[in-house]
Amino acid sequence: MNEWSFGRRAVMKAMLAVSAAPWVLHSRAFASSCDDHIVRLGGVTAPDTMNPFASWNVYWPLVFTYDWLVGVEAQRYPDRKGFAKEWSVGDDTLTWTLKIWPEMKWSDGQPATARDAAFTYNYLRGSMGTPDELSVGWNNTNGLQNVESIRAVDDETLQIVTKVPTRWPIDHHTMIVPEHIWKGISYADARGTFRNDPPLVGTGPMIVSEFQQGQFVRLTPNAYFRTGQPATAGVIFHLFNTADPIAQGLKSGSLDYGYGLTVAQWADLSKDSAILVGESPVDQRDYLAFNTASGDGAGSTKALQDVAFRDAIGYAIDQKVIVDRAMRGHAAHGVGAIPPTHANFYSDLSDIRRHFDLAEAGRRLDAAGYRDTNSDGMREDKEGNSLRLELITGSGSGNLVIPVAAVQLIAGWLGQIGIPVSVTQLDPGALDARTAAPEHGGGGWDLLITNSYPSPTPQDLLGFASSKQIGTGNRSFWTNAKFDELLSEIETSVDLEKSKELVDQAARLLYTEAPYIMLSYPFLLDAHRKDCIEGWGTQDILSMNTYFPLDRLKPVNQ
């Protein structure tokens, strides 16, 4: 963790500190050779366990080992199915029938059936309302409050009956785990001490066989994968804190694929004939959050709890400049909570959008009672205290890193309207600790610049403002009864058009109340080498939503 305020010298010092981060590859796992047919991946991510019930930081690499029941990828692409091969909902809009792949097996050779899926969900349901409720990781109880029953009709048929109409049975992201491995794990251990050490047992194409925290994850082909054993000899997923070693590894040949590249790295790699670069709009959103808590965990001033103050700050942020300068054009301008990749629910909110105008921001702050009464260049809050704010920043584990320049721009604009800002840079673990629920020790900061990567479901798109997710998804600590009511209606809607109307209402409420200000929707910058491995595909080269394409990669000239 390093703290800095925004002068030129401090900014350069911070940038040099990042670029000097050690990237030398110390393990035999990093040796470069096409002959071993091992795929080498690199990403900025920090899994802390292999237990999907205990952490949000395990998406990479567990998505290659465990299947979703259905998930977004299976609905978008017919050749990327999860644990279920087919699904349908009855005329009552409550009874869902999901057909599991016939004769599917776990990677240890045991049958993988509807009974394992039923176990996974009922294991979660059984924890609800207990002191050890499973609510702290990818596999969590969210949405299960609307479920009446989940049962295996037979080995190939799973039935989910919901209390109200909801698309949860096919839209949620729960990793299906084997009953014979997990049935003896207590809820307390599942959400805490049980690390689920390798070798894991899954139904995905690549199985985690070794995990060295902060270094790498080794995966081996699943001999029982439902479409046949993958052609490569395995995968090594290298874990980094910055993108520097990823770019170096691609150039040297010690990595086959890397994602989360900076603009400069991507441009440099595009000149290498052995490397193909890619750019893809993804579901990530970068945002500024206000600490709206009162009492425990509150920020340095009550102004943060004032809608008028937050709204005025919105006029002091130029999303176009952030995209053009900090992102070098590799992003879309931030608007509302819904990224443009989610076409069903996206709106540009043109009728209520703020525009960048520092003078207007100043006028609104004056009108709201935040003036510089003593002419010292700093505004005071309504209690007479100088507005001097702490901004913490960092990216979530596995998310695309927010450029330092974007933070610099925002701190500069706020300084120009009389609100000086000091900045603290955090790694993913420290960021989680500072933004945890106040009752768990979080809070005490004023502003936050970070990101999230929601799935296309309305619940995930808007959940980061739900009062139920304070300290996890909801990092602004914002609560609003009307918003929660809209979210409850959305969760119980199967009709897409009705869902669109409700999502639009919620997005507009969130925009006007401004606990968050969207900065940008970044593009994924990635690259892969052409010499050792082929079959990357052109859409979602390395999928952000499932195991693709690790099931179909193969050595060049095999």
RODO-2510 file (C-alpha; in nm, 4 decimals, decimal comma):
residues 558
     n   res          X          Y          Z
     1     m     0,0000     0,0000     0,0000
     2     n     0,1356     0,3427    -0,0834
     3     e    -0,0095     0,6846    -0,0145
     4     w     0,0405     0,9866    -0,2344
     5     s    -0,1093     1,3249    -0,3118
     6     f    -0,1272     1,4481    -0,6662
     7     g     0,1739     1,6562    -0,7539
     8     r     0,3784     1,5665    -1,0614
     9     r     0,6626     1,4242    -0,8530
    10     a     0,4295     1,2085    -0,6443
    11     v     0,2494     1,0742    -0,9506
    12     m     0,5755     0,9811    -1,1229
    13     k     0,7004     0,8167    -0,8044
    14     a     0,3886     0,6045    -0,7848
    15     m     0,4114     0,5064    -1,1514
    16     l     0,7773     0,4124    -1,1180
    17     a     0,7033     0,2090    -0,8070
    18     v     0,4472     0,0071    -0,9993
    19     s     0,6630    -0,0404    -1,3057
    20     a     0,9527    -0,1562    -1,0886
    21     a     0,7486    -0,4382    -0,9362
    22     p     0,9409    -0,7668    -0,9636
    23     w     0,8264    -0,9796    -1,2529
    24     v     1,1034    -1,2326    -1,2936
    25     l     0,9554    -1,5811    -1,3337
    26     h     1,1064    -1,7959    -1,0601
    27     s     0,9331    -2,1323    -1,1076
    28     r     1,0014    -2,4177    -1,3471
    29     a     0,6357    -2,3722    -1,4382
    30     f     0,7348    -2,0635    -1,6343
    31     a     0,9861    -2,2277    -1,8679
    32     s     0,9213    -2,1533    -2,2338
    33     s     0,8761    -2,4398    -2,4771
    34     c     0,6257    -2,5370    -2,7440
    35     d     0,7257    -2,9019    -2,7091
    36     d     0,5435    -2,9678    -2,3816
    37     h     0,2050    -2,8514    -2,5248
    38     i     0,1241    -2,6649    -2,2026
    39     v    -0,0768    -2,3427    -2,2333
    40     r     0,0664    -2,0555    -2,0299
    41     l    -0,1707    -1,7775    -1,9288
    42     g    -0,1017    -1,4547    -1,7420
    43     g    -0,3410    -1,2232    -1,5605
    44     v    -0,3592    -0,9640    -1,2854
    45     t    -0,5529    -1,1636    -1,0286
    46     a    -0,5096    -1,2844    -0,6727
    47     p    -0,7065    -1,5961    -0,5739
    48     d    -0,6670    -1,6557    -0,2008
    49     t    -0,8194    -2,0041    -0,1806
    50     m    -0,9711    -2,2665    -0,4077
    51     n    -1,2950    -2,2681    -0,2069
    52     p    -1,5829    -2,1058    -0,4048
    53     f    -1,7957    -2,0774    -0,0890
    54     a    -1,5348    -1,8672     0,0943
    55     s    -1,4130    -1,6002    -0,1481
    56     w    -1,5040    -1,3719    -0,4377
    57     n    -1,1437    -1,3785    -0,5608
    58     v    -1,1563    -1,7347    -0,6935
    59     y    -1,3289    -1,6783    -1,0284
    60     w    -0,9926    -1,7213    -1,1977
    61     p    -0,9126    -2,0093    -1,2204
    62     l    -1,2103    -2,2029    -1,0784
    63     v    -1,4259    -2,1161    -1,3818
    64     f    -1,2130    -2,3657    -1,5781
    65     t    -1,2779    -2,6471    -1,3266
    66     y    -1,6375    -2,6035    -1,2101
    67     d    -1,9466    -2,5537    -1,4275
    68     w    -2,2346    -2,3146    -1,3779
    69     l    -2,5697    -2,4925    -1,4015
    70     v    -2,6544    -2,2732    -1,7047
    71     g    -2,5214    -1,9179    -1,6825
    72     v    -2,4959    -1,6441    -1,9422
    73     e    -2,2531    -1,8173    -2,1770
    74     a    -2,4812    -2,1131    -2,2383
    75     q    -2,7622    -1,8725    -2,3269
    76     r    -2,5451    -1,6714    -2,5650
    77     y    -2,3649    -1,9557    -2,7407
    78     p    -2,5109    -2,2997    -2,8170
    79     d    -2,1681    -2,4668    -2,8000
    80     r    -2,0751    -2,3482    -2,4487
    81     k    -2,3177    -2,5341    -2,2240
    82     g    -2,2632    -2,5807    -1,8533
    83     f    -2,3739    -2,8571    -1,6160
    84     a    -2,7187    -2,8601    -1,7764
    85     k    -2,7640    -2,9516    -2,1404
    86     e    -3,1216    -2,8195    -2,1752
    87     w    -3,3688    -2,6226    -1,9657
    88     s    -3,7306    -2,5055    -1,9743
    89     v    -3,9889    -2,3385    -1,7531
    90     g    -4,3458    -2,4626    -1,7150
    91     d    -4,6635    -2,2741    -1,7944
    92     d    -4,6896    -2,1744    -1,4280
    93     t    -4,3574    -1,9788    -1,4712
    94     l    -4,2478    -2,1341    -1,1416
    95     t    -4,1377    -2,4871    -1,2279
    96     w    -3,8047    -2,5227    -1,4072
    97     t    -3,6822    -2,8488    -1,5537
    98     l    -3,3123    -2,8818    -1,6337
    99     k    -3,1695    -3,1823    -1,8156
   100     i    -2,8179    -3,2765    -1,7061
   101     w    -2,5729    -3,4229    -1,9585
   102     p    -2,6274    -3,7996    -1,9692
   103     e    -2,3476    -4,0150    -1,8284
   104     m    -2,1385    -3,7102    -1,7365
   105     k    -1,8545    -3,7760    -1,4898
   106     w    -1,6517    -3,5835    -1,2390
   107     s    -1,2798    -3,5621    -1,3048
   108     d    -1,2214    -3,8468    -1,0565
   109     g    -1,4450    -4,0766    -1,2643
   110     q    -1,7503    -4,0732    -1,0398
   111     p    -2,0926    -3,9974    -1,1961
   112     a    -2,1854    -3,6272    -1,2138
   113     t    -2,5638    -3,6104    -1,1901
   114     a    -2,8612    -3,3949    -1,1036
   115     r    -2,8124    -3,5134    -0,7469
   116     d    -2,4845    -3,3190    -0,7263
   117     a    -2,6570    -3,0041    -0,8510
   118     a    -2,9401    -3,0510    -0,6005
   119     f    -2,6838    -3,1043    -0,3262
   120     t    -2,4967    -2,7824    -0,4162
   121     y    -2,8099    -2,5681    -0,3895
   122     n    -2,9587    -2,7419    -0,0883
   123     y    -2,6215    -2,7172     0,0868
   124     l    -2,6451    -2,3402     0,0404
   125     r    -3,0156    -2,3328     0,1363
   126     g    -2,9480    -2,5267     0,4537
   127     s    -2,7094    -2,2568     0,5729
   128     m    -2,9651    -1,9765     0,5381
   129     g    -3,0466    -1,8057     0,8641
   130     t    -2,7644    -1,9735     1,0535
   131     p    -2,4628    -1,7881     1,2005
   132     d    -2,2512    -1,9512     0,9286
   133     e    -2,4729    -1,8672     0,6309
   134     l    -2,2811    -1,9168     0,3086
   135     s    -2,2913    -1,5574     0,1856
   136     v    -1,9274    -1,4589     0,1452
   137     g    -1,8161    -1,6124    -0,1852
   138     w    -1,9095    -1,6988    -0,5433
   139     n    -2,1282    -1,9807    -0,4144
   140     n    -2,3742    -1,7891    -0,1986
   141     t    -2,7358    -1,7816    -0,0887
   142     n    -2,8396    -1,4783    -0,2920
   143     g    -3,1624    -1,5540    -0,4819
   144     l    -3,2368    -1,8729    -0,2926
   145     q    -3,4929    -1,6905    -0,0778
   146     n    -3,7222    -1,7120    -0,3813
   147     v    -3,6844    -2,0893    -0,4183
   148     e    -3,9494    -2,3295    -0,2908
   149     s    -3,7688    -2,6558    -0,3635
   150     i    -3,4802    -2,8086    -0,5556
   151     r    -3,4678    -3,1811    -0,6165
   152     a    -3,3221    -3,4425    -0,8456
   153     v    -3,6097    -3,6201    -1,0198
   154     d    -3,3563    -3,8695    -1,1502
   155     d    -2,9866    -3,8651    -1,2413
   156     e    -3,0482    -3,6534    -1,5503
   157     t    -3,3331    -3,4287    -1,4358
   158     l    -3,3179    -3,1400    -1,1911
   159     q    -3,6374    -2,9631    -1,0886
   160     i    -3,6358    -2,6149    -0,9367
   161     v    -3,9657    -2,4715    -0,8115
   162     t    -3,9630    -2,1038    -0,7237
   163     k    -4,1988    -1,9118    -0,4970
   164     v    -4,2382    -1,6315    -0,7490
   165     p    -4,1576    -1,5940    -1,1200
   166     t    -3,7818    -1,5416    -1,1553
   167     r    -3,5041    -1,6189    -1,4054
   168     w    -3,2674    -1,7069    -1,1217
   169     p    -3,2586    -2,0811    -1,2079
   170     i    -3,0719    -2,0088    -1,5323
   171     d    -2,9146    -1,6678    -1,4681
   172     h    -2,7275    -1,7182    -1,1414
   173     h    -2,3591    -1,8086    -1,1104
   174     t    -2,3115    -2,0952    -0,8675
   175     m    -2,0299    -2,3437    -0,9213
   176     i    -2,1700    -2,6970    -0,9107
   177     v    -1,9594    -2,9075    -0,6725
   178     p    -1,9472    -3,2858    -0,6158
   179     e    -2,1532    -3,4130    -0,3253
   180     h    -1,9022    -3,6852    -0,2421
   181     i    -1,6358    -3,4210    -0,1738
   182     w    -1,8412    -3,1559     0,0045
   183     k    -2,1046    -3,3462     0,2027
   184     g    -1,8838    -3,3712     0,5105
   185     i    -1,7761    -3,0040     0,5193
   186     s    -1,9468    -2,7942     0,7873
   187     y    -2,0881    -2,4532     0,7017
   188     a    -1,8365    -2,2862     0,9335
   189     d    -1,5481    -2,4552     0,7552
   190     a    -1,6961    -2,3935     0,4097
   191     r    -1,7100    -2,0173     0,4639
   192     g    -1,3810    -2,0040     0,6489
   193     t    -1,0974    -2,2473     0,7009
   194     f    -1,1579    -2,5139     0,4343
   195     r    -0,9268    -2,4262     0,1449
   196     n    -1,0362    -2,7013    -0,0960
   197     d    -0,6751    -2,7853    -0,1713
   198     p    -0,5857    -2,9391    -0,5096
   199     p    -0,6267    -3,1656    -0,6842
   200     l    -0,9868    -3,0492    -0,7227
   201     v    -1,2737    -3,2557    -0,8601
   202     g    -1,4807    -3,0801    -1,1256
   203     t    -1,6635    -3,1203    -1,4564
   204     g    -1,4846    -2,8431    -1,6485
   205     p    -1,2177    -2,9039    -1,9136
   206     m    -0,9223    -2,8137    -1,6903
   207     i    -0,8822    -2,9248    -1,3300
   208     v    -0,6804    -2,7314    -1,0731
   209     s    -0,3997    -2,9651    -0,9701
   210     e    -0,1627    -2,7236    -0,7925
   211     f    -0,2014    -2,3788    -0,6338
   212     q     0,0822    -2,1579    -0,5191
   213     q    -0,0805    -1,8432    -0,3823
   214     g     0,0521    -1,5273    -0,5435
   215     q     0,2499    -1,7292    -0,8001
   216     f     0,0628    -1,9705    -1,0247
   217     v    -0,2126    -2,2267    -1,0612
   218     r    -0,1472    -2,5465    -1,2530
   219     l    -0,4377    -2,7180    -1,4306
   220     t    -0,4491    -3,0579    -1,5973
   221     p    -0,6886    -3,1831    -1,8674
   222     n    -1,0061    -3,3513    -1,7473
   223     a    -0,9996    -3,6980    -1,9030
   224     y    -1,3756    -3,7236    -1,8433
   225     f    -1,4791    -3,3864    -1,9904
   226     r    -1,8162    -3,4309    -2,1593
   227     t    -1,6980    -3,3366    -2,5109
   228     g    -1,3691    -3,5245    -2,4836
   229     q    -1,0360    -3,4630    -2,3159
   230     p    -0,8811    -3,1305    -2,4239
   231     a    -0,5889    -3,1626    -2,6654
   232     t    -0,3350    -2,9610    -2,4687
   233     a    -0,1176    -3,1149    -2,1985
   234     g    -0,2357    -2,8643    -1,9393
   235     v    -0,2476    -2,5004    -1,8363
   236     i    -0,0368    -2,2866    -1,6079
   237     f    -0,2128    -1,9689    -1,4978
   238     h     0,0444    -1,7183    -1,3735
   239     l    -0,0763    -1,4703    -1,1111
   240     f     0,0586    -1,1158    -1,1185
   241     n     0,0074    -0,7870    -0,9365
   242     t     0,0707    -0,5746    -1,2456
   243     a     0,0568    -0,6188    -1,6218
   244     d     0,4303    -0,5579    -1,6692
   245     p     0,5364    -0,9246    -1,6451
   246     i     0,2494    -1,0249    -1,8739
   247     a     0,3759    -0,8045    -2,1554
   248     q     0,7332    -0,9204    -2,0972
   249     g     0,6258    -1,2841    -2,0919
   250     l     0,4399    -1,2522    -2,4206
   251     k     0,7398    -1,0928    -2,5878
   252     s     0,9847    -1,3527    -2,4537
   253     g     0,7565    -1,6470    -2,5309
   254     s     0,7193    -1,7581    -2,1681
   255     l     0,3452    -1,6778    -2,1905
   256     d     0,1013    -1,7820    -2,4633
   257     y    -0,1806    -1,5490    -2,3602
   258     g    -0,2180    -1,2438    -2,1379
   259     y    -0,5063    -1,0134    -2,0528
   260     g    -0,5408    -0,6820    -1,8728
   261     l    -0,2640    -0,5167    -2,0730
   262     t    -0,2061    -0,1440    -2,0535
   263     v    -0,2593     0,0673    -2,3620
   264     a     0,1150     0,1192    -2,4085
   265     q     0,1887    -0,2528    -2,3744
   266     w    -0,0886    -0,3441    -2,6155
   267     a     0,0370    -0,0947    -2,8744
   268     d     0,3919    -0,2250    -2,8411
   269     l     0,2867    -0,5903    -2,8730
   270     s     0,0780    -0,5112    -3,1818
   271     k     0,4055    -0,4511    -3,3677
   272     d     0,5284    -0,8057    -3,3005
   273     s     0,4511    -1,0407    -3,5911
   274     a     0,4445    -1,3409    -3,3551
   275     i     0,1657    -1,1898    -3,1456
   276     l    -0,1993    -1,1125    -3,2163
   277     v    -0,3583    -0,8429    -3,0015
   278     g    -0,7290    -0,8175    -2,9271
   279     e    -0,9721    -0,5619    -2,7881
   280     s    -1,3160    -0,6479    -2,6522
   281     p    -1,5897    -0,4535    -2,4725
   282     v    -1,6523    -0,6349    -2,1455
   283     d    -1,8938    -0,6091    -1,8548
   284     q    -1,6625    -0,4171    -1,6212
   285     r    -1,7532    -0,0701    -1,4980
   286     d    -1,5086     0,1702    -1,3324
   287     y    -1,6681     0,4080    -1,0843
   288     l    -1,6283     0,6668    -0,8128
   289     a    -1,8158     0,5776    -0,4924
   290     f    -1,9030     0,8040    -0,2012
   291     n    -1,8950     0,6703     0,1534
   292     t    -2,2569     0,7431     0,2455
   293     a    -2,2427     0,5696     0,5840
   294     s    -2,3464     0,7465     0,9015
   295     g    -2,2256     0,6368     1,2427
   296     d    -1,9682     0,3570     1,2381
   297     g    -1,7579     0,3613     0,9222
   298     a    -1,8638     0,7124     0,8185
   299     g    -1,6302     0,9370     0,6241
   300     s    -1,4755     1,2639     0,7368
   301     t    -1,7816     1,4776     0,6600
   302     k    -2,1596     1,4504     0,6517
   303     a    -2,1475     1,6106     0,3050
   304     l    -2,0909     1,2614     0,1644
   305     q    -2,4427     1,1706     0,2790
   306     d    -2,5936     1,4688     0,0949
   307     v    -2,7392     1,4008    -0,2511
   308     a    -2,6830     1,7644    -0,3523
   309     f    -2,3110     1,7379    -0,2716
   310     r    -2,2705     1,4131    -0,4634
   311     d    -2,4667     1,5476    -0,7595
   312     a    -2,2461     1,8586    -0,7753
   313     i    -1,9315     1,6438    -0,7787
   314     g    -2,0785     1,4650    -1,0807
   315     y    -2,0467     1,7877    -1,2809
   316     a    -1,6736     1,8005    -1,1992
   317     i    -1,5903     1,4719    -1,3731
   318     d    -1,5298     1,4553    -1,7475
   319     q    -1,5812     1,0963    -1,8610
   320     k    -1,4792     1,1836    -2,2178
   321     v    -1,1401     1,3100    -2,1045
   322     i    -1,0928     1,0020    -1,8855
   323     v    -1,1542     0,7772    -2,1864
   324     d    -0,9501     0,9861    -2,4301
   325     r    -0,6498     1,0547    -2,2068
   326     a    -0,6319     0,7889    -1,9368
   327     m    -0,7772     0,5009    -2,1415
   328     r    -0,6404     0,6214    -2,4791
   329     g    -0,9800     0,5519    -2,6338
   330     h    -0,9959     0,1890    -2,5186
   331     a    -1,3202     0,2300    -2,3222
   332     a    -1,6732     0,3657    -2,3466
   333     h    -1,7801     0,6743    -2,1517
   334     g    -1,9314     0,6043    -1,8120
   335     v    -2,3006     0,6904    -1,7716
   336     g    -2,5222     0,4736    -1,5536
   337     a    -2,4940     0,1478    -1,3640
   338     i    -2,5690    -0,0664    -1,6720
   339     p    -2,2700    -0,1174    -1,9063
   340     p    -2,3495    -0,0931    -2,2801
   341     t    -2,2536    -0,4595    -2,3241
   342     h    -2,5866    -0,5413    -2,1580
   343     a    -2,7964    -0,4241    -2,4509
   344     n    -3,1251    -0,5489    -2,3033
   345     f    -3,1023    -0,3060    -2,0130
   346     y    -2,8643    -0,0279    -2,1185
   347     s    -2,9829     0,3327    -2,1415
   348     d    -2,7710     0,6397    -2,2075
   349     l    -2,9983     0,8346    -1,9684
   350     s    -2,9788     1,1268    -2,2128
   351     d    -3,2669     1,3157    -2,0518
   352     i    -3,1068     1,3307    -1,7052
   353     r    -2,7336     1,3130    -1,7772
   354     r    -2,4948     1,5547    -1,6128
   355     h    -2,2376     1,7358    -1,8239
   356     f    -1,8830     1,8350    -1,7347
   357     d    -1,8770     2,1951    -1,6148
   358     l    -1,6525     2,2964    -1,3263
   359     a    -1,8305     2,6311    -1,2928
   360     e    -2,1651     2,4520    -1,2680
   361     a    -2,0209     2,2152    -1,0078
   362     g    -1,9084     2,5172    -0,8073
   363     r    -2,2470     2,6854    -0,8341
   364     r    -2,4242     2,3728    -0,7154
   365     l    -2,1871     2,3340    -0,4211
   366     d    -2,2466     2,6984    -0,3274
   367     a    -2,6235     2,6523    -0,3494
   368     a    -2,6046     2,3384    -0,1349
   369     g    -2,4148     2,5245     0,1375
   370     y    -2,0581     2,4152     0,0698
   371     r    -1,8683     2,7429     0,0290
   372     d    -1,5177     2,8707     0,0843
   373     t    -1,6091     3,1190     0,3569
   374     n    -1,2568     3,2026     0,4738
   375     s    -1,0972     3,2335     0,1267
   376     d    -0,8299     2,9709     0,1951
   377     g    -0,9068     2,7874    -0,1300
   378     m    -1,0950     2,5063     0,0428
   379     r    -1,4687     2,4746     0,0815
   380     e    -1,6212     2,4049     0,4208
   381     d    -1,9006     2,1646     0,5033
   382     k    -2,2154     2,2671     0,6907
   383     e    -2,0404     2,2069     1,0229
   384     g    -1,7687     2,4574     0,9280
   385     n    -1,4961     2,2003     0,8700
   386     s    -1,2667     2,2216     0,5675
   387     l    -1,3482     1,9644     0,3004
   388     r    -1,0292     1,7646     0,2696
   389     l    -1,1155     1,4154     0,1428
   390     e    -0,9338     1,0821     0,1385
   391     l    -0,9765     0,8876    -0,1830
   392     i    -0,8860     0,5198    -0,1767
   393     t    -0,8387     0,3304    -0,4992
   394     g    -0,7614    -0,0151    -0,6323
   395     s    -0,9000    -0,2777    -0,8673
   396     g    -1,0844    -0,5911    -0,7693
   397     s    -0,8956    -0,9175    -0,8046
   398     g    -0,9080    -1,0267    -1,1679
   399     n    -1,0539    -0,6966    -1,2901
   400     l    -0,8904    -0,4657    -1,5428
   401     v    -0,6653    -0,2174    -1,3651
   402     i    -0,7771     0,1460    -1,3476
   403     p    -0,5055     0,3723    -1,4908
   404     v    -0,3306     0,6008    -1,2438
   405     a    -0,3995     0,8856    -1,4871
   406     a    -0,7763     0,8494    -1,4361
   407     v    -0,7375     0,8948    -1,0608
   408     q    -0,5027     1,1856    -1,1196
   409     l    -0,7558     1,3624    -1,3410
   410     i    -1,0370     1,3283    -1,0887
   411     a    -0,8233     1,4468    -0,7984
   412     g    -0,7171     1,7451    -1,0087
   413     w    -1,0740     1,8435    -1,0986
   414     l    -1,1892     1,8237    -0,7384
   415     g    -0,8949     2,0369    -0,6343
   416     q    -1,0002     2,3000    -0,8864
   417     i    -1,3437     2,3332    -0,7227
   418     g    -1,1967     2,3707    -0,3736
   419     i    -1,1999     2,0105    -0,2519
   420     p    -0,8412     1,8837    -0,2098
   421     v    -0,7987     1,5073    -0,2232
   422     s    -0,5302     1,2739    -0,0904
   423     v    -0,5061     0,9317    -0,2530
   424     t    -0,4271     0,5918    -0,1039
   425     q    -0,3526     0,3049    -0,3434
   426     l    -0,4583    -0,0396    -0,2191
   427     d    -0,4026    -0,3969    -0,3297
   428     p    -0,7148    -0,6186    -0,3666
   429     g    -0,6935    -0,7601    -0,0138
   430     a    -0,6510    -0,4215     0,1531
   431     l    -0,9276    -0,2788    -0,0661
   432     d    -1,1657    -0,5511     0,0519
   433     a    -1,0774    -0,4757     0,4141
   434     r    -1,1308    -0,0992     0,3826
   435     t    -1,4638    -0,1421     0,2012
   436     a    -1,5999    -0,4190     0,4246
   437     a    -1,9210    -0,3472     0,6151
   438     p    -1,8584    -0,1057     0,9040
   439     e    -1,9528    -0,3737     1,1566
   440     h    -1,6656    -0,5773     1,0130
   441     g    -1,4129    -0,2968     1,0401
   442     g    -1,4649    -0,1263     0,7028
   443     g    -1,5211     0,2393     0,6254
   444     g    -1,3505     0,5530     0,7462
   445     w    -1,2634     0,6668     0,3938
   446     d    -1,4405     0,9351     0,1886
   447     l    -1,4165     0,8524    -0,1829
   448     l    -1,3404     0,5277    -0,3621
   449     i    -1,2347     0,4617    -0,7201
   450     t    -1,2618     0,0953    -0,8103
   451     n    -1,4512    -0,1378    -1,0413
   452     s    -1,6895    -0,4302    -1,0581
   453     y    -1,7639    -0,6961    -1,3146
   454     p    -2,1360    -0,7846    -1,3028
   455     s    -2,3003    -1,0664    -1,4900
   456     p    -2,5802    -0,9747    -1,7357
   457     t    -2,8553    -1,0501    -1,4862
   458     p    -3,0491    -0,7472    -1,3567
   459     q    -2,9821    -0,8598    -1,0006
   460     d    -2,6055    -0,8471    -1,0519
   461     l    -2,6155    -0,5276    -1,2560
   462     l    -2,7914    -0,3420    -0,9752
   463     g    -2,6880    -0,5444    -0,6714
   464     f    -2,3948    -0,3157    -0,5943
   465     a    -2,6477    -0,0666    -0,4585
   466     s    -2,8594    -0,3161    -0,2643
   467     s    -2,8705    -0,2717     0,1115
   468     k    -2,8299    -0,6494     0,1379
   469     q    -2,4839    -0,6240    -0,0173
   470     i    -2,3310    -0,3523     0,2000
   471     g    -1,9679    -0,4404     0,2539
   472     t    -1,9536    -0,6861    -0,0355
   473     g    -2,0985    -0,5640    -0,3648
   474     n    -2,2316    -0,2362    -0,2186
   475     r    -1,9159    -0,0457    -0,1376
   476     s    -2,0804     0,2950    -0,1012
   477     f    -2,2824     0,1688     0,2010
   478     w    -2,5848     0,3385     0,0381
   479     t    -2,9367     0,2377     0,1391
   480     n    -3,2618     0,3397    -0,0255
   481     a    -3,5966     0,1725     0,0432
   482     k    -3,7396     0,2526    -0,3005
   483     f    -3,4364     0,1084    -0,4741
   484     d    -3,4525    -0,2113    -0,2664
   485     e    -3,8234    -0,2399    -0,3504
   486     l    -3,7483    -0,2117    -0,7236
   487     l    -3,4735    -0,4705    -0,6923
   488     s    -3,7136    -0,7102    -0,5210
   489     e    -3,9607    -0,6657    -0,8067
   490     i    -3,6847    -0,7291    -1,0598
   491     e    -3,5823    -1,0483    -0,8821
   492     t    -3,9367    -1,1825    -0,9148
   493     s    -3,9911    -1,0972    -1,2809
   494     v    -3,9638    -1,3484    -1,5655
   495     d    -4,1031    -1,1168    -1,8341
   496     l    -3,8135    -0,9430    -2,0112
   497     e    -4,0075    -0,6272    -2,1042
   498     k    -4,1272    -0,5802    -1,7473
   499     s    -3,7720    -0,6348    -1,6265
   500     k    -3,6471    -0,3650    -1,8648
   501     e    -3,8938    -0,1123    -1,7221
   502     l    -3,7982    -0,1926    -1,3633
   503     v    -3,4245    -0,1848    -1,4362
   504     d    -3,4606     0,1542    -1,6045
   505     q    -3,6449     0,2950    -1,3022
   506     a    -3,3782     0,1621    -1,0668
   507     a    -3,0911     0,2871    -1,2839
   508     r    -3,2440     0,6362    -1,2975
   509     l    -3,2936     0,6461    -0,9218
   510     l    -2,9337     0,5372    -0,8698
   511     y    -2,8079     0,8021    -1,1129
   512     t    -2,9966     1,0907    -0,9517
   513     e    -2,9095     0,9851    -0,5953
   514     a    -2,5442     0,9483    -0,7063
   515     p    -2,3868     0,7152    -0,4493
   516     y    -2,1805     0,6092    -0,7520
   517     i    -2,0574     0,8020    -1,0532
   518     m    -1,9625     0,5826    -1,3470
   519     l    -1,6272     0,6748    -1,5016
   520     s    -1,5836     0,4324    -1,7903
   521     y    -1,6611     0,0887    -1,9252
   522     p    -1,3109    -0,0354    -2,0160
   523     f    -1,2234    -0,2643    -2,3034
   524     l    -1,0263    -0,5796    -2,2387
   525     l    -0,6846    -0,5548    -2,4014
   526     d    -0,5305    -0,8959    -2,4491
   527     a    -0,2812    -1,0728    -2,6710
   528     h    -0,1743    -1,4235    -2,7599
   529     r     0,1213    -1,5745    -2,9344
   530     k     0,0742    -1,7686    -3,2584
   531     d     0,3667    -2,0105    -3,2374
   532     c     0,2691    -2,2791    -2,9847
   533     i    -0,1082    -2,2944    -2,9320
   534     e    -0,4045    -2,2366    -3,1644
   535     g    -0,7839    -2,2389    -3,1375
   536     w    -0,8282    -1,9154    -2,9424
   537     g    -1,1333    -1,8110    -3,1416
   538     t    -1,2382    -1,4542    -3,2158
   539     q    -1,5247    -1,3905    -2,9718
   540     d    -1,4338    -1,3797    -2,6034
   541     i    -1,0850    -1,5103    -2,6836
   542     l    -1,0502    -1,6089    -2,3202
   543     s    -1,4075    -1,6044    -2,1987
   544     m    -1,4987    -1,3826    -1,9072
   545     n    -1,7983    -1,6043    -1,8274
   546     t    -1,6963    -1,9686    -1,8581
   547     y    -1,4235    -2,2182    -1,9505
   548     f    -1,4027    -2,1231    -2,3217
   549     p    -1,1718    -2,1795    -2,5094
   550     l    -0,9629    -2,4067    -2,2880
   551     d    -1,1767    -2,6982    -2,4025
   552     r    -1,0694    -2,6565    -2,7661
   553     l    -0,7154    -2,5211    -2,7699
   554     k    -0,4569    -2,7452    -2,9343
   555     p    -0,0862    -2,7378    -3,0107
   556     v     0,0160    -2,5816    -3,3418
   557     n     0,0770    -2,8430    -3,6134
   558     q    -0,0511    -3,1246    -3,3941
***
